[in-house]
Amino acid sequence: MGASWPCFERRLETTVNPAQRALWYIESHLAEPMTLDEIAAVSGVSRFHIVRAFAAATGLSVMRYVRARRLSEAARSLANGAPDILSLALQADYGSHEAFTRAFRDQFGTTPEAVRAATCTGHLKLQEPILMDSTMLDHLKPPRFETARAILVAGPMERISCDNGAAIPGLWQRFHQEVADIPARVGQVAYGVCCNGDDAGNFDYIAGVEVADFSDLPRRFGRIRIGEQRYAVFTHTDRVASIRRTVSTIWNQWLPASGLKAADAPNFERYDEAFDPATGNGGFEIWIPVRE
């Protein structure tokens, strides 16, 4: 495998990553109807992949970004005195004045009419176009590949969106307080499992441990069976707080250049005894499900 890496690195340098392609397409077609399937196709990856790659790079879901950008441009037009709200609604891909007004109020906490009357947007939190910055690593250590055995994982679980990713550290605090209450534990390794993802970028996150079975597991804990699956396994040696850069590099650079596809299966972090939860140091592994 070692002899092939220089070639791989040249391919990596010339690869435009999926999140960049998605952003270009969204911004250049903002006034036109678009679907997640179309954005994924232009980005050269699957729906499953673009949802994760875009969120890792920008902290937003794909279609939420589309909606926020369209509403922000509509708000600017209203502040400049646009007389026909229905026309703006149709341009923003809403089928009626009412649907547009509901979305506008959800986004900004006010109505289109109020923004037009105010003739300014200074009080609104507009979504500006995202310019990709250097949020990715200059060098990513090549992964090893493993076919993981099937395991059962149980622990505190929460539904996570791009907006509440900050809830994950709190979930790990719960884990350390409650792990002793998880029965049938196997070994000392901890797992941060991302599963049950949807097209909006939401997913379930379980901060858990391997268990022998779920029969006596208290109902307050989440549970998942991770099936036998081939994984690319990356070692993250920096503090846990910098994980986003590594994850973004994996999904937006390494995976598109690898010749592999993302498999629709849970991905997870694996924390062994070397990891210090008090400091975030010690390193851990990131397991990404892949297929040919």
VENHU-V923612 format. One record per run of one state. SS is the DSSP state (@ for helix, = for strand, . for the rest). FROM is the first residue (numbers start at 0). TO is the last residue. Records with the same first field share a line. If there is no record, write none. Layout:
SS=FROM-TO  FROM-TO
This chain:
.=0-0  14-16  28-34  43-45  58-60  79-83  91-95  108-110  118-142  148-149  160-160  164-165  181-183  195-201  211-220  226-227  236-238  258-259  262-265  271-274  276-279  281-282  291-291
@=1-13  17-27  35-42  46-57  61-78  84-90  96-107  111-117  161-163  166-180  239-257
==143-147  150-159  184-194  202-210  221-225  228-235  260-261  266-270  275-275  280-280  283-290
